Amino acid sequence: MTLTYSEVGATRDGSLPPGYHHVTRRVRVGSGPGAFATAREALARWQPQRGAGLRVRTDAERPAMGVEFASGIGVGPLRLWVPCKIVWVVDEPDRYGFGFGTLPGHIERGEEAFLLSTDEAGEVWFDVRAFSRPAKWWVKLGDPVACLVQSRVTDRYAAAMQQGPRQ
């Protein structure tokens, strides 16, 4: 499927593109190689999404370049599913993460990224970077509420990664 925006990969490095709402969050998730390994495994098993209360539908066991998935927010059958595709992956000894973009049917246009990194002191950090704008007229009408929901979900992503792995 074709992505719904042109700035593919912009969450990986550098400035986020103009004309979108921007979200950035950075939280410490631990210290040392063991903390990095634990956080990496949690991120590879979709813990930010699940910890934020979202459901994840995918045929892939782990995030990888080109993997399509849908995340769902809501309760029971009243769940809104939004399709996404992984557009970049970093898998290095001291950095791990991925970025995903919106596909047709998503209520927003843009990209979101999750990245773990270890600094010089051995501290492990979890970063969320995103840019988005409404893709549907009814989302545009409720844009202030949509921004509030996005900020709350981002806070929950961070909290989920700080809590450590879950099954």
N, CA and C atoms as an extended XYZ file, in Angstrom:
501
Properties=species:S:1:pos:R:3:atomname:S:1:resname:S:1:resid:I:1 pbc="F F F"
N         0.833       -1.191        0.000 N   MET     1
C         0.000        0.000        0.000 CA  MET     1
C         0.876        1.252        0.000 C   MET     1
N         0.340        2.316       -0.534 N   THR     2
C         1.051        3.581       -0.633 CA  THR     2
C         0.839        4.416        0.623 C   THR     2
N         1.911        5.020        1.111 N   LEU     3
C         1.831        5.898        2.273 CA  LEU     3
C         1.045        7.162        1.917 C   LEU     3
N         0.495        7.814        2.934 N   THR     4
C        -0.388        8.965        2.707 CA  THR     4
C         0.308       10.317        2.887 C   THR     4
N         1.626       10.334        2.893 N   TYR     5
C         2.389       11.563        3.082 CA  TYR     5
C         3.706       11.422        2.319 C   TYR     5
N         4.380       12.527        2.053 N   SER     6
C         5.583       12.476        1.218 CA  SER     6
C         6.900       12.510        1.991 C   SER     6
N         6.887       12.915        3.248 N   GLU     7
C         8.120       13.102        4.016 CA  GLU     7
C         8.579       11.808        4.696 C   GLU     7
N         8.639       10.732        3.949 N   VAL     8
C         8.944        9.414        4.486 CA  VAL     8
C        10.351        9.390        5.092 C   VAL     8
N        10.434        8.936        6.339 N   GLY     9
C        11.702        8.819        7.029 CA  GLY     9
C        12.094       10.041        7.837 C   GLY     9
N        11.265       11.068        7.847 N   ALA    10
C        11.616       12.321        8.536 CA  ALA    10
C        11.718       12.172       10.050 C   ALA    10
N        11.165       11.125       10.632 N   THR    11
C        11.287       10.938       12.083 CA  THR    11
C        12.623       10.324       12.472 C   THR    11
N        13.363        9.840       11.509 N   ARG    12
C        14.618        9.139       11.820 CA  ARG    12
C        15.710       10.082       12.315 C   ARG    12
N        15.938       11.140       11.597 N   ASP    13
C        17.000       12.085       11.942 CA  ASP    13
C        16.559       13.496       11.563 C   ASP    13
N        17.078       14.474       12.262 N   GLY    14
C        16.868       15.861       11.871 CA  GLY    14
C        15.529       16.441       12.289 C   GLY    14
N        15.188       17.529       11.630 N   SER    15
C        13.974       18.279       11.951 CA  SER    15
C        12.734       17.595       11.411 C   SER    15
N        11.660       17.739       12.170 N   LEU    16
C        10.373       17.247       11.692 CA  LEU    16
C         9.820       18.260       10.686 C   LEU    16
N         9.085       17.792        9.672 N   PRO    17
C         8.655       18.690        8.596 CA  PRO    17
C         7.613       19.720        9.045 C   PRO    17
N         7.633       20.899        8.444 N   PRO    18
C         6.636       21.923        8.771 CA  PRO    18
C         5.256       21.533        8.248 C   PRO    18
N         4.233       22.173        8.801 N   GLY    19
C         2.863       21.928        8.345 CA  GLY    19
C         2.162       20.797        9.060 C   GLY    19
N         2.784       20.242       10.085 N   TYR    20
C         2.236       19.129       10.862 CA  TYR    20
C         2.290       19.474       12.350 C   TYR    20
N         1.491       18.759       13.139 N   HIS    21
C         1.656       18.777       14.594 CA  HIS    21
C         2.872       17.921       14.897 C   HIS    21
N         3.713       18.376       15.805 N   HIS    22
C         4.911       17.624       16.184 CA  HIS    22
C         4.782       17.131       17.615 C   HIS    22
N         5.259       15.920       17.852 N   VAL    23
C         5.312       15.352       19.191 CA  VAL    23
C         6.709       14.790       19.392 C   VAL    23
N         7.329       15.149       20.507 N   THR    24
C         8.602       14.538       20.888 CA  THR    24
C         8.544       14.244       22.381 C   THR    24
N         9.061       13.110       22.750 N   ARG    25
C         9.112       12.731       24.159 CA  ARG    25
C        10.372       11.901       24.365 C   ARG    25
N        11.080       12.141       25.455 N   ARG    26
C        12.296       11.388       25.783 CA  ARG    26
C        12.234       11.022       27.252 C   ARG    26
N        12.361        9.727       27.543 N   VAL    27
C        12.354        9.265       28.931 CA  VAL    27
C        13.473        8.250       29.135 C   VAL    27
N        14.006        8.244       30.338 N   ARG    28
C        15.034        7.276       30.729 CA  ARG    28
C        14.329        5.973       31.093 C   ARG    28
N        14.842        4.858       30.554 N   VAL    29
C        14.227        3.562       30.843 CA  VAL    29
C        15.158        2.622       31.599 C   VAL    29
N        16.375        3.073       31.908 N   GLY    30
C        17.284        2.227       32.667 CA  GLY    30
C        18.717        2.608       32.430 C   GLY    30
N        19.601        1.724       32.860 N   SER    31
C        21.033        1.967       32.740 CA  SER    31
C        21.753        0.649       32.492 C   SER    31
N        22.692        0.670       31.559 N   GLY    32
C        23.527       -0.491       31.293 CA  GLY    32
C        23.017       -1.398       30.189 C   GLY    32
N        23.874       -2.334       29.765 N   PRO    33
C        23.542       -3.245       28.664 CA  PRO    33
C        22.305       -4.110       28.939 C   PRO    33
N        22.125       -4.545       30.179 N   GLY    34
C        20.954       -5.364       30.504 CA  GLY    34
C        19.663       -4.591       30.329 C   GLY    34
N        19.663       -3.336       30.742 N   ALA    35
C        18.468       -2.485       30.584 CA  ALA    35
C        18.181       -2.252       29.107 C   ALA    35
N        19.246       -2.042       28.314 N   PHE    36
C        19.049       -1.853       26.880 CA  PHE    36
C        18.454       -3.111       26.250 C   PHE    36
N        19.000       -4.266       26.583 N   ALA    37
C        18.510       -5.534       26.015 CA  ALA    37
C        17.044       -5.773       26.384 C   ALA    37
N        16.698       -5.495       27.628 N   THR    38
C        15.310       -5.670       28.076 CA  THR    38
C        14.372       -4.719       27.344 C   THR    38
N        14.767       -3.455       27.235 N   ALA    39
C        13.935       -2.462       26.555 CA  ALA    39
C        13.824       -2.779       25.067 C   ALA    39
N        14.908       -3.252       24.475 N   ARG    40
C        14.890       -3.610       23.056 CA  ARG    40
C        13.872       -4.718       22.802 C   ARG    40
N        13.901       -5.715       23.643 N   GLU    41
C        12.957       -6.832       23.489 CA  GLU    41
C        11.513       -6.347       23.651 C   GLU    41
N        11.284       -5.472       24.621 N   ALA    42
C         9.936       -4.925       24.840 CA  ALA    42
C         9.469       -4.138       23.619 C   ALA    42
N        10.344       -3.302       23.066 N   LEU    43
C         9.978       -2.519       21.887 CA  LEU    43
C         9.711       -3.429       20.692 C   LEU    43
N        10.513       -4.474       20.546 N   ALA    44
C        10.341       -5.419       19.433 CA  ALA    44
C         9.058       -6.238       19.549 C   ALA    44
N         8.438       -6.224       20.706 N   ARG    45
C         7.174       -6.954       20.916 CA  ARG    45
C         5.986       -6.008       21.058 C   ARG    45
N         6.127       -4.786       20.509 N   TRP    46
C         5.042       -3.803       20.439 CA  TRP    46
C         4.578       -3.312       21.814 C   TRP    46
N         5.472       -3.346       22.816 N   GLN    47
C         5.049       -2.932       24.162 CA  GLN    47
C         4.557       -1.486       24.254 C   GLN    47
N         5.151       -0.514       23.551 N   PRO    48
C         4.607        0.838       23.687 CA  PRO    48
C         3.122        0.907       23.330 C   PRO    48
N         2.760        0.281       22.208 N   GLN    49
C         1.367        0.303       21.782 CA  GLN    49
C         0.474       -0.429       22.780 C   GLN    49
N         0.863       -1.637       23.113 N   ARG    50
C         0.031       -2.433       24.031 CA  ARG    50
C        -0.058       -1.788       25.407 C   ARG    50
N         1.044       -1.233       25.889 N   GLY    51
C         1.051       -0.563       27.179 CA  GLY    51
C         0.221        0.708       27.198 C   GLY    51
N         0.021        1.297       26.019 N   ALA    52
C        -0.803        2.502       25.903 CA  ALA    52
C        -2.284        2.158       25.783 C   ALA    52
N        -2.602        0.855       25.786 N   GLY    53
C        -3.999        0.446       25.686 CA  GLY    53
C        -4.465        0.184       24.272 C   GLY    53
N        -3.530        0.172       23.323 N   LEU    54
C        -3.878       -0.110       21.935 CA  LEU    54
C        -3.757       -1.605       21.670 C   LEU    54
N        -4.496       -2.065       20.710 N   ARG    55
C        -4.327       -3.429       20.208 CA  ARG    55
C        -3.498       -3.348       18.945 C   ARG    55
N        -2.781       -4.405       18.628 N   VAL    56
C        -1.962       -4.455       17.424 CA  VAL    56
C        -2.358       -5.676       16.615 C   VAL    56
N        -2.631       -5.444       15.327 N   ARG    57
C        -2.908       -6.532       14.385 CA  ARG    57
C        -1.795       -6.555       13.351 C   ARG    57
N        -1.126       -7.692       13.250 N   THR    58
C        -0.098       -7.865       12.234 CA  THR    58
C         0.214       -9.347       12.082 C   THR    58
N         0.707       -9.706       10.912 N   ASP    59
C         1.170      -11.074       10.693 CA  ASP    59
C         2.635      -11.227       11.087 C   ASP    59
N         3.313      -10.103       11.324 N   ALA    60
C         4.734      -10.122       11.652 CA  ALA    60
C         4.926      -10.314       13.150 C   ALA    60
N         5.878      -11.144       13.503 N   GLU    61
C         6.185      -11.359       14.914 CA  GLU    61
C         6.837      -10.124       15.524 C   GLU    61
N         7.654       -9.441       14.708 N   ARG    62
C         8.391       -8.258       15.175 CA  ARG    62
C         8.362       -7.177       14.099 C   ARG    62
N         8.569       -5.926       14.521 N   PRO    63
C         8.665       -4.853       13.526 CA  PRO    63
C         9.858       -5.076       12.600 C   PRO    63
N         9.668       -4.837       11.308 N   ALA    64
C        10.724       -4.944       10.307 CA  ALA    64
C        10.340       -4.058        9.132 C   ALA    64
N        11.321       -3.683        8.356 N   MET    65
C        11.097       -2.815        7.206 CA  MET    65
C         9.992       -3.375        6.317 C   MET    65
N         9.000       -2.538        6.004 N   GLY    66
C         7.909       -2.922        5.112 CA  GLY    66
C         6.744       -3.623        5.776 C   GLY    66
N         6.863       -3.973        7.051 N   VAL    67
C         5.769       -4.650        7.751 CA  VAL    67
C         4.570       -3.714        7.863 C   VAL    67
N         3.412       -4.237        7.516 N   GLU    68
C         2.175       -3.490        7.696 CA  GLU    68
C         1.479       -4.001        8.947 C   GLU    68
N         0.863       -3.081        9.677 N   PHE    69
C         0.131       -3.429       10.886 CA  PHE    69
C        -0.977       -2.415       11.086 C   PHE    69
N        -1.869       -2.731       11.982 N   ALA    70
C        -2.925       -1.790       12.355 CA  ALA    70
C        -2.964       -1.725       13.872 C   ALA    70
N        -3.142       -0.535       14.380 N   SER    71
C        -3.341       -0.401       15.821 CA  SER    71
C        -4.770        0.064       16.035 C   SER    71
N        -5.336       -0.401       17.127 N   GLY    72
C        -6.733       -0.095       17.409 CA  GLY    72
C        -6.900        0.534       18.773 C   GLY    72
N        -7.670        1.602       18.808 N   ILE    73
C        -7.977        2.270       20.062 CA  ILE    73
C        -9.483        2.204       20.273 C   ILE    73
N        -9.875        1.964       21.498 N   GLY    74
C       -11.292        1.866       21.817 CA  GLY    74
C       -11.538        0.730       22.784 C   GLY    74
N       -12.799        0.320       22.860 N   VAL    75
C       -13.198       -0.734       23.782 CA  VAL    75
C       -14.023       -1.763       23.018 C   VAL    75
N       -13.629       -3.030       23.152 N   GLY    76
C       -14.388       -4.117       22.536 CA  GLY    76
C       -14.638       -3.879       21.060 C   GLY    76
N       -15.916       -4.021       20.628 N   PRO    77
C       -16.218       -3.831       19.213 CA  PRO    77
C       -16.181       -2.364       18.787 C   PRO    77
N       -16.143       -1.446       19.751 N   LEU    78
C       -16.058       -0.016       19.447 CA  LEU    78
C       -14.587        0.400       19.387 C   LEU    78
N       -13.901       -0.163       18.415 N   ARG    79
C       -12.460        0.060       18.276 CA  ARG    79
C       -12.193        0.612       16.881 C   ARG    79
N       -11.412        1.695       16.830 N   LEU    80
C       -11.010        2.303       15.578 CA  LEU    80
C        -9.642        1.748       15.194 C   LEU    80
N        -9.570        1.070       14.049 N   TRP    81
C        -8.325        0.480       13.576 CA  TRP    81
C        -7.695        1.398       12.544 C   TRP    81
N        -6.390        1.662       12.695 N   VAL    82
C        -5.689        2.552       11.774 CA  VAL    82
C        -4.472        1.830       11.192 C   VAL    82
N        -4.384        1.765        9.853 N   PRO    83
C        -3.303        1.020        9.202 CA  PRO    83
C        -2.009        1.828        9.080 C   PRO    83
N        -0.879        1.132        9.272 N   CYS    84
C         0.451        1.745        9.227 CA  CYS    84
C         1.438        0.794        8.560 C   CYS    84
N         2.591        1.352        8.199 N   LYS    85
C         3.653        0.558        7.582 CA  LYS    85
C         5.002        1.023        8.120 C   LYS    85
N         5.862        0.075        8.466 N   ILE    86
C         7.194        0.399        8.953 CA  ILE    86
C         8.026        0.924        7.780 C   ILE    86
N         8.605        2.124        7.971 N   VAL    87
C         9.341        2.783        6.886 CA  VAL    87
C        10.842        2.871        7.143 C   VAL    87
N        11.271        2.658        8.362 N   TRP    88
C        12.714        2.581        8.659 CA  TRP    88
C        12.934        1.776        9.935 C   TRP    88
N        14.105        1.164       10.006 N   VAL    89
C        14.502        0.368       11.167 CA  VAL    89
C        15.972        0.665       11.466 C   VAL    89
N        16.293        0.802       12.737 N   VAL    90
C        17.683        0.921       13.194 CA  VAL    90
C        17.921       -0.245       14.141 C   VAL    90
N        18.966       -1.017       13.885 N   ASP    91
C        19.307       -2.151       14.745 CA  ASP    91
C        20.825       -2.180       14.892 C   ASP    91
N        21.313       -1.458       15.899 N   GLU    92
C        22.736       -1.319       16.168 CA  GLU    92
C        22.998       -1.714       17.623 C   GLU    92
N        24.265       -1.912       18.005 N   PRO    93
C        24.544       -2.322       19.385 CA  PRO    93
C        24.019       -1.364       20.455 C   PRO    93
N        23.979       -0.055       20.159 N   ASP    94
C        23.516        0.898       21.173 CA  ASP    94
C        22.299        1.717       20.736 C   ASP    94
N        21.660        1.306       19.634 N   ARG    95
C        20.433        1.968       19.148 CA  ARG    95
C        19.522        0.929       18.508 C   ARG    95
N        18.244        1.015       18.839 N   TYR    96
C        17.263        0.126       18.222 CA  TYR    96
C        15.934        0.869       18.126 C   TYR    96
N        15.285        0.740       16.996 N   GLY    97
C        13.971        1.349       16.865 CA  GLY    97
C        13.464        1.304       15.445 C   GLY    97
N        12.324        1.936       15.265 N   PHE    98
C        11.686        1.940       13.959 CA  PHE    98
C        10.733        3.121       13.846 C   PHE    98
N        10.444        3.471       12.592 N   GLY    99
C         9.454        4.500       12.299 CA  GLY    99
C         8.374        3.904       11.429 C   GLY    99
N         7.157        4.375       11.620 N   PHE   100
C         6.066        3.872       10.789 CA  PHE   100
C         5.218        5.027       10.289 C   PHE   100
N         4.683        4.830        9.083 N   GLY   101
C         3.877        5.854        8.441 CA  GLY   101
C         2.453        5.403        8.237 C   GLY   101
N         1.609        6.385        7.964 N   THR   102
C         0.178        6.130        7.797 CA  THR   102
C        -0.137        5.632        6.387 C   THR   102
N        -1.095        4.738        6.334 N   LEU   103
C        -1.609        4.179        5.080 CA  LEU   103
C        -3.038        4.674        4.862 C   LEU   103
N        -3.567        4.538        3.638 N   PRO   104
C        -4.962        4.923        3.400 CA  PRO   104
C        -5.887        4.230        4.405 C   PRO   104
N        -6.837        4.999        4.940 N   GLY   105
C        -7.752        4.490        5.955 CA  GLY   105
C        -7.394        4.987        7.344 C   GLY   105
N        -6.167        5.502        7.520 N   HIS   106
C        -5.764        6.083        8.802 CA  HIS   106
C        -6.442        7.447        8.942 C   HIS   106
N        -6.753        7.844       10.169 N   ILE   107
C        -7.418        9.133       10.391 CA  ILE   107
C        -6.444       10.310       10.375 C   ILE   107
N        -5.143       10.018       10.381 N   GLU   108
C        -4.100       11.044       10.323 CA  GLU   108
C        -3.188       10.752        9.138 C   GLU   108
N        -2.386       11.748        8.778 N   ARG   109
C        -1.316       11.580        7.796 CA  ARG   109
C        -0.018       11.917        8.520 C   ARG   109
N         0.968       11.053        8.390 N   GLY   110
C         2.241       11.359        9.015 CA  GLY   110
C         2.999       10.130        9.451 C   GLY   110
N         3.915       10.349       10.383 N   GLU   111
C         4.850        9.304       10.771 CA  GLU   111
C         5.115        9.375       12.273 C   GLU   111
N         5.404        8.232       12.851 N   GLU   112
C         5.741        8.147       14.266 CA  GLU   112
C         6.929        7.206       14.401 C   GLU   112
N         7.803        7.500       15.375 N   ALA   113
C         8.996        6.677       15.546 CA  ALA   113
C         9.265        6.413       17.012 C   ALA   113
N         9.816        5.230       17.283 N   PHE   114
C        10.256        4.816       18.607 CA  PHE   114
C        11.727        4.451       18.490 C   PHE   114
N        12.565        5.039       19.340 N   LEU   115
C        13.990        4.756       19.271 CA  LEU   115
C        14.587        4.631       20.667 C   LEU   115
N        15.285        3.532       20.883 N   LEU   116
C        16.056        3.328       22.107 CA  LEU   116
C        17.505        3.654       21.806 C   LEU   116
N        18.178        4.278       22.768 N   SER   117
C        19.606        4.558       22.592 CA  SER   117
C        20.291        4.559       23.948 C   SER   117
N        21.582        4.301       23.907 N   THR   118
C        22.412        4.330       25.108 CA  THR   118
C        23.391        5.486       24.967 C   THR   118
N        23.461        6.344       25.986 N   ASP   119
C        24.387        7.477       25.924 CA  ASP   119
C        25.766        7.086       26.466 C   ASP   119
N        26.693        8.040       26.496 N   GLU   120
C        28.076        7.780       26.914 CA  GLU   120
C        28.164        7.273       28.359 C   GLU   120
N        27.201        7.680       29.194 N   ALA   121
C        27.199        7.266       30.607 CA  ALA   121
C        26.527        5.910       30.819 C   ALA   121
N        26.014        5.305       29.735 N   GLY   122
C        25.346        4.008       29.847 CA  GLY   122
C        23.860        4.104       30.149 C   GLY   122
N        23.312        5.317       30.166 N   GLU   123
C        21.871        5.491       30.402 CA  GLU   123
C        21.107        5.108       29.135 C   GLU   123
N        19.982        4.433       29.324 N   VAL   124
C        19.159        3.993       28.192 CA  VAL   124
C        17.966        4.925       28.083 C   VAL   124
N        17.759        5.458       26.880 N   TRP   125
C        16.703        6.438       26.620 CA  TRP   125
C        15.726        5.907       25.585 C   TRP   125
N        14.460        6.267       25.775 N   PHE   126
C        13.397        5.947       24.824 CA  PHE   126
C        12.863        7.264       24.283 C   PHE   126
N        12.931        7.418       22.963 N   ASP   127
C        12.447        8.623       22.303 CA  ASP   127
C        11.259        8.308       21.413 C   ASP   127
N        10.268        9.175       21.468 N   VAL   128
C         9.131        9.131       20.556 CA  VAL   128
C         9.177       10.425       19.757 C   VAL   128
N         9.097       10.300       18.445 N   ARG   129
C         9.038       11.468       17.554 CA  ARG   129
C         7.917       11.229       16.565 C   ARG   129
N         7.108       12.260       16.350 N   ALA   130
C         5.984       12.102       15.419 CA  ALA   130
C         5.631       13.427       14.776 C   ALA   130
N         5.098       13.320       13.574 N   PHE   131
C         4.461       14.462       12.926 CA  PHE   131
C         3.170       13.949       12.290 C   PHE   131
N         2.121       14.743       12.415 N   SER   132
C         0.832       14.301       11.867 CA  SER   132
C        -0.087       15.492       11.627 C   SER   132
N        -1.063       15.240       10.777 N   ARG   133
C        -2.160       16.187       10.556 CA  ARG   133
C        -3.386       15.367       10.167 C   ARG   133
N        -4.566       15.920       10.373 N   PRO   134
C        -5.783       15.155       10.102 CA  PRO   134
C        -5.891       14.717        8.640 C   PRO   134
N        -6.374       13.513        8.442 N   ALA   135
C        -6.622       12.992        7.100 CA  ALA   135
C        -8.113       12.945        6.780 C   ALA   135
N        -8.929       13.083        7.783 N   LYS   136
C       -10.386       13.023        7.615 CA  LYS   136
C       -10.995       14.349        8.069 C   LYS   136
N       -12.060       14.777        7.408 N   TRP   137
C       -12.681       16.062        7.743 CA  TRP   137
C       -13.165       16.091        9.183 C   TRP   137
N       -13.684       14.981        9.668 N   TRP   138
C       -14.227       14.960       11.023 CA  TRP   138
C       -13.133       14.979       12.081 C   TRP   138
N       -11.930       14.526       11.715 N   VAL   139
C       -10.800       14.641       12.634 CA  VAL   139
C       -10.335       16.097       12.676 C   VAL   139
N       -10.358       16.745       11.522 N   LYS   140
C        -9.970       18.159       11.465 CA  LYS   140
C       -10.891       19.009       12.343 C   LYS   140
N       -12.180       18.698       12.348 N   LEU   141
C       -13.127       19.425       13.203 CA  LEU   141
C       -12.779       19.257       14.678 C   LEU   141
N       -12.335       18.082       15.028 N   GLY   142
C       -11.990       17.798       16.422 CA  GLY   142
C       -10.502       17.844       16.679 C   GLY   142
N        -9.753       18.628       15.875 N   ASP   143
C        -8.298       18.641       15.961 CA  ASP   143
C        -7.757       18.905       17.367 C   ASP   143
N        -8.290       19.851       18.138 N   PRO   144
C        -7.756       20.034       19.497 CA  PRO   144
C        -7.892       18.774       20.358 C   PRO   144
N        -8.987       18.060       20.200 N   VAL   145
C        -9.185       16.826       20.955 CA  VAL   145
C        -8.221       15.749       20.448 C   VAL   145
N        -8.052       15.671       19.124 N   ALA   146
C        -7.129       14.687       18.544 CA  ALA   146
C        -5.704       14.927       19.043 C   ALA   146
N        -5.297       16.188       19.139 N   CYS   147
C        -3.947       16.505       19.647 CA  CYS   147
C        -3.815       16.090       21.103 C   CYS   147
N        -4.847       16.306       21.882 N   LEU   148
C        -4.832       15.906       23.285 CA  LEU   148
C        -4.727       14.388       23.414 C   LEU   148
N        -5.492       13.661       22.609 N   VAL   149
C        -5.436       12.197       22.625 CA  VAL   149
C        -4.041       11.727       22.223 C   VAL   149
N        -3.456       12.334       21.184 N   GLN   150
C        -2.118       11.938       20.739 CA  GLN   150
C        -1.084       12.167       21.845 C   GLN   150
N        -1.183       13.286       22.530 N   SER   151
C        -0.250       13.572       23.620 CA  SER   151
C        -0.409       12.563       24.756 C   SER   151
N        -1.644       12.228       25.091 N   ARG   152
C        -1.901       11.261       26.165 CA  ARG   152
C        -1.376        9.867       25.791 C   ARG   152
N        -1.606        9.458       24.544 N   VAL   153
C        -1.114        8.155       24.090 CA  VAL   153
C         0.418        8.142       24.120 C   VAL   153
N         1.050        9.240       23.727 N   THR   154
C         2.510        9.318       23.769 CA  THR   154
C         3.017        9.178       25.202 C   THR   154
N         2.347        9.828       26.140 N   ASP   155
C         2.714        9.664       27.557 CA  ASP   155
C         2.597        8.208       27.982 C   ASP   155
N         1.575        7.531       27.479 N   ARG   156
C         1.370        6.131       27.845 CA  ARG   156
C         2.409        5.226       27.189 C   ARG   156
N         2.854        5.563       25.957 N   TYR   157
C         3.959        4.828       25.330 CA  TYR   157
C         5.180        4.881       26.251 C   TYR   157
N         5.515        6.102       26.686 N   ALA   158
C         6.699        6.301       27.528 CA  ALA   158
C         6.569        5.529       28.841 C   ALA   158
N         5.422        5.613       29.463 N   ALA   159
C         5.202        4.903       30.729 CA  ALA   159
C         5.322        3.392       30.536 C   ALA   159
N         4.807        2.880       29.431 N   ALA   160
C         4.881        1.441       29.157 CA  ALA   160
C         6.323        0.982       29.033 C   ALA   160
N         7.167        1.791       28.403 N   MET   161
C         8.575        1.414       28.257 CA  MET   161
C         9.330        1.543       29.577 C   MET   161
N         8.931        2.467       30.419 N   GLN   162
C         9.587        2.610       31.727 CA  GLN   162
C         9.225        1.471       32.683 C   GLN   162
N         8.085        0.842       32.459 N   GLN   163
C         7.642       -0.243       33.343 CA  GLN   163
C         8.354       -1.554       33.077 C   GLN   163
N         9.013       -1.685       31.945 N   GLY   164
C         9.712       -2.926       31.639 CA  GLY   164
C         8.814       -3.884       30.869 C   GLY   164
N         9.370       -5.027       30.465 N   PRO   165
C         8.647       -5.944       29.583 CA  PRO   165
C         7.451       -6.615       30.237 C   PRO   165
N         6.464       -6.856       29.395 N   ARG   166
C         5.266       -7.601       29.779 CA  ARG   166
C         4.970       -8.641       28.710 C   ARG   166
N         4.281       -9.629       29.073 N   GLN   167
C         3.897      -10.652       28.088 CA  GLN   167
C         2.484      -10.446       27.628 C   GLN   167
